[in-house]
Amino acid sequence: MITVQRASRARGAPSSARLRAWARAACRARAEVTLRVVGAAEGRRLNREFRGKDYATNVLTFAYGERPWRGDIVLCHPVIAREARAQSRPLAAHYAHLVVHGMLHLRGRRHARADQAVLMEREESRILRRLGIGDPYTVE
């Protein structure tokens, strides 16, 4: 089951149905995932508490247990909206990318090393292409 929580008045954020559809597109197994859309204060608090970084970030992923596809994905709306504007990307496309990115983290994918990043980016791009969304790593 994929659940959506909205802890923020995220004006312009995609519908819960779209967020769930993007998450489902990234996993081929049964998922127990909560997608939580938050404001800057909660995003900053969580990033500080769990990553030791005192700023709000676009997406945080919290995996639970050893089984893939189980955890929480926190999406910080103000950061995502700002990044989409700065990149001249549609807000929905940026959200889709970050939902897919978070889901791949739940699957165990990482991007700390260059070789890992290349593989993860390819997988993200492939999933987004199936959704009809352009490659987030291509500058147009």
C-alpha positions in Angstrom: 0.0 0.0 0.0 1.2 3.5 -0.9 -0.1 6.2 1.4 0.1 9.9 0.9 0.3 12.4 3.8 0.2 16.1 3.4 1.7 18.0 6.3 1.9 21.3 4.4 -0.3 23.5 2.3 1.7 22.6 -0.8 0.1 24.8 -3.4 0.4 23.3 -6.8 1.7 19.9 -5.6 0.5 16.9 -7.6 -2.5 14.9 -6.5 -2.2 12.0 -4.2 -3.2 9.7 -7.1 -0.4 11.0 -9.2 2.2 10.6 -6.4 1.0 7.0 -5.9 1.2 6.2 -9.6 4.8 7.5 -9.9 5.8 5.4 -6.8 4.1 2.3 -8.2 6.0 2.8 -11.5 9.3 2.5 -9.7 8.6 -0.8 -7.9 7.6 -4.2 -9.2 6.8 -5.6 -5.8 4.3 -5.0 -3.1 5.2 -1.8 -1.3 4.5 -0.4 2.1 5.4 3.2 1.6 4.3 6.6 2.9 4.9 9.6 0.8 4.8 12.7 3.0 4.7 16.2 1.5 6.1 18.7 4.0 6.9 22.3 4.4 10.4 23.8 4.9 10.4 23.7 8.7 9.7 20.0 8.9 12.0 19.2 6.0 14.8 21.1 7.7 14.1 19.5 11.1 14.2 16.0 9.6 17.4 16.7 7.6 19.1 18.1 10.7 17.9 15.2 12.9 18.7 12.3 10.6 21.5 13.6 8.3 23.1 16.3 10.5 22.5 19.0 7.8 20.7 22.2 8.9 18.6 22.9 5.8 15.6 21.6 4.1 16.3 19.2 1.2 14.1 18.1 -1.6 13.6 14.4 -0.7 14.5 12.2 2.3 14.1 8.4 2.3 13.7 6.3 5.4 13.9 2.5 4.8 12.5 0.2 7.4 13.9 -3.3 7.8 15.7 -5.4 5.3 12.8 -5.9 2.9 12.8 -3.5 -0.1 9.9 -1.2 -0.8 9.1 -0.5 2.9 9.6 3.0 4.3 8.8 6.7 4.2 9.7 9.2 1.5 9.5 12.8 2.6 9.1 15.4 -0.1 9.7 19.1 0.8 7.4 21.1 -1.4 9.1 24.5 -1.1 12.4 23.1 -2.1 11.0 21.0 -4.9 9.1 24.0 -6.3 12.2 26.3 -6.1 14.3 23.6 -7.9 11.7 23.1 -10.6 11.6 26.9 -11.3 15.4 27.1 -11.3 15.7 24.2 -13.7 12.8 25.4 -15.9 11.1 22.1 -15.4 7.4 21.4 -14.9 6.7 21.0 -11.1 5.0 17.6 -11.8 8.0 16.3 -13.7 10.4 17.2 -10.8 8.1 15.6 -8.3 7.9 12.5 -10.4 11.7 12.3 -10.5 12.1 12.7 -6.8 9.4 10.1 -6.0 11.1 7.6 -8.3 14.5 8.6 -6.8 13.1 7.9 -3.3 11.6 4.6 -4.3 14.9 3.4 -5.7 16.6 4.3 -2.4 14.0 2.0 -0.7 15.1 -0.7 -3.1 18.7 -0.2 -1.9 20.0 1.9 -4.8 22.7 4.4 -3.8 24.6 7.2 -5.6 27.5 8.0 -3.3 30.0 6.7 -5.8 30.2 7.8 -9.4 29.5 4.3 -10.7 26.5 3.9 -8.4 25.2 7.4 -9.5 25.4 6.4 -13.2 23.4 3.3 -12.7 20.8 5.0 -10.5 20.4 7.9 -13.0 19.9 5.4 -15.9 17.2 3.6 -13.9 15.5 6.8 -13.0 15.5 8.0 -16.6 14.2 4.7 -17.9 11.2 4.7 -15.4 10.5 8.4 -16.1 10.5 7.7 -19.9 7.9 5.0 -19.4 5.8 7.7 -17.6 6.2 10.1 -20.5 8.5 12.4 -18.5 11.8 13.7 -20.0 15.2 12.8 -18.7 16.0 14.9 -15.7 19.7 14.7 -16.4 19.5 16.1 -19.9 19.9 19.9 -20.3 17.6 21.3 -23.0 
